[in-house]
Amino acid sequence: MKFTLGWLKEHLDTQASLDDIVEALTRIGLEVEGVDNPGEKLAAFRIAKVLTAERHPQADKLQVLSVDAGDGPLQVVCGAPNARAGLVGVFGMPGATVPANGMVLKVAAIRGVESNGMMCSSRELELGDEHDGIIELPADAPIGTAYPAYAGLDDPVIDVAITPNRQDCMGVRGIARDLAAAGLGTLRPLAEVYRTEAIAPVAGDGPAPDVRTDDPEGCPAFYAQAVSGVTNGAAPAWMRQKLTAIGQKPISVLVDITNFVSIDLGRPLHVYDKAKLSGGLVARRARDGETVLALNGKTYTLDATMTVIADDTHVHDIGGIMGGEDSGVSETTTDVIIECAYFDPDHIARTGQKLALTSDARQRFERGVDPAFLDDGLAIATRLVVDHCGGTPSAITRAGEAPLGTRSYAYDPARTETLGGLAVAPERQRTILESLGFTVTADWQVSPPTWRRDIDGTADLVEEVIRIVGIDNVPSTPLDRAPGVAKPTASAEQKLERRIRRAAAARGLDEAVTWSFLSEKEAAVFGGGAWTLANPISEDLKVMRPSLLPGLLSAAARNARRGAGAVRLFEIGRRYLADAERPTLALVLAGDRRPRGWREGKAAAFDAFDAKAAALALLAAAGAPVDNLQVFGEAGDAWHPGQSGTLRLGPKTVLAAFGMLHPRTIEAFDLGGAVAAVELYLDALPAKRGGGGFMRPAYAPPVLQPVRRDFAFLVPEEVSADALVRAAKGADKAAIVSARVFDLFTGAGVEAGKKSVALEVVLQPGDKSFTDAELKAIADKVVAAAAKQGAVLRG
């Protein structure tokens, strides 16, 4: 939001300096991003009069001028077609820098004739696009005066960052109101600012314009007034000067009036060329597939969620965002309809996001303009049009009704101290609130003004008082320190995340932090998202992630495109499911597990067993009973069938999914080759039993050496190795401490439909060594347990 200091002072009666105003703006929550003085780059340019103009002796299109810039005549060579004796214009002295091209003016010979400086055009001074001739000023312009001072270009421009909740400060008047409340002056009455006795509807003759609203949700109120017989020329100098100073390009008086009122009062308007309309105007929902050519020259395709302004034949306006090219005013416009409507902020925001279209009007409407300012806004715009364009106004059409719902809150002045930390006298609070437009009754019932839709409770009222008094006045008060030795504050969940984060990093994985939002397309790969944002940052960040893997896969793809040979990423975060948020660790292994080499041979890719090993290691670090886990089948549609599974405690408690991802999943994220992945469901881990202290149990190694026995079984191919291992471990729980697969063989010597699985079983004696008979008995138990799985001991 940009405005000049002089523009601000038209609304604020103050003697405060620029520095005081800038400091006060930031103090009350309106952060000043910068202050610019456009007149500085034009300081060396003066008002000058052409005394004589003679033809250049060596060039037909050049003239030799005698120019007086206050210090006596100077000879200047000029090629402008409008250069003539008696013209008053803008002269650049030798040494001045031309803003448009950075050229430093100096004394030089042009076609053999000395030239001292230059008479300048608007484009050369970056004051407009006119370049057909030099600037022409009124004959009474003071010769020798610095041009910025004469043209008002030495007025500092203040750039303020307006937060989304401060819709009232999207106009110069709202900012002036805040400064007045902060004690920097007095807010002038609006009628005084616009030099009229009162702000009242402009009386009109003739029929009111034919407008209506058929979309009470998107456009609750549509006010309009026609003006016939207007002349659409250039805006008055004071208006062009204001708009130019803040970076707005003056277009025509009708368009400039709407831009001026929007910036001055935060009230967007639109003007239609009545001759280009077919029938009346209606605010309605667009039809799917309708298009509109907007004023920015682009064509937009609309849908039924968007509010538009249309006539009997087609759409003319994306309601509250941008007008259409077809009904825009031009220099031939004679009859206009001035629109002053109220558009629902949520509808405006959603439409702007869908169309990726921003505008000054959208910025104001999606924050929420004052719904009570329709009549006054239309009256001010109509008065400006009549004053500067002439014409005869019509009667006013008021279609629909603006949402003027009143709100009132019971307020206790003591809340500024208990909630805001600053004691403020009640009468001082009353003065602040009333100066901001709030209504305060004797018993402290406070009603916000219609332009403050962000106020929603007494806490917001405290905030208003504190920011005006100055948050820097709130004393710094340390929290009371609890007596005794400080105690650990990390929760069990935080400690768990720290352990597995260290374990993942120790395994060579790199931690990533990805967005919690996904596109609908990415979420659909993992079953779709249950949480869809009503007001997303963009369409690509619309759904809360149902899995951490999409973000990691996107990161892996970016790394792969930049030449990474192996990608090992993990992330700890939240999945957002229909019932709750779920803490999760996910990891992705892509590329080469082992690069090619003269000793290693060919490169080796990651496989499902790498994923399983990582899952088991991290579960062990998390304290899960990994020896009791069971491997079940495929993990879901996003995973490769036959090359993925889940780790469970019993059939229902799923602790992790692991394995290779489905080729469709990999393709969806633009990755090449096979990708292994793991998801650990941290909320499913069983709670740790016993105390949660920092002491590790004392290490007590067994007294006797373990005994290892190998078994080779023939088992049906459909029997999993995990089932065989679990059977072997359960054969004698007192003696057998572990079992693992160390060989798998199929082929010659093994009948079809069978496989040979070799197990190493570790036995741990207690207070005495095993006898041969005891070892044989244990071995028989192992064979018998394996037989229940269909296994036969190989001969």
Helices and strands as residue ranges (DSSP letters): E 2-4, H 5-11, E 12-13, H 18-27, E 31-36, G 38-42, E 45-55, E 63-68, E 73-78, E 88-92, E 107-110, E 113-116, E 118-119, H 147-151, E 157-161, G 167-169, H 172-181, E 186-187, H 190-193, E 211-213, E 221-228, H 237-245, H 253-265, E 270-273, G 274-276, E 281-285, E 291-293, E 299-301, E 307-310, E 315-318, E 322-323, E 335-342, H 345-355, H 360-365, H 374-389, E 392-400, E 409-410, H 415-418, H 426-435, E 439-440, E 445-447, H 458-469, G 471-473, H 492-506, E 510-511, E 517-518, H 520-525, G 539-541, E 543-544, H 549-561, E 566-576, E 581-594, E 604-605, H 608-621, G 626-628, E 630-632, E 639-649, E 653-661, H 663-668, E 675-681, G 682-684, E 707-716, H 721-729, E 736-745, E 754-763, H 772-787, E 792-793
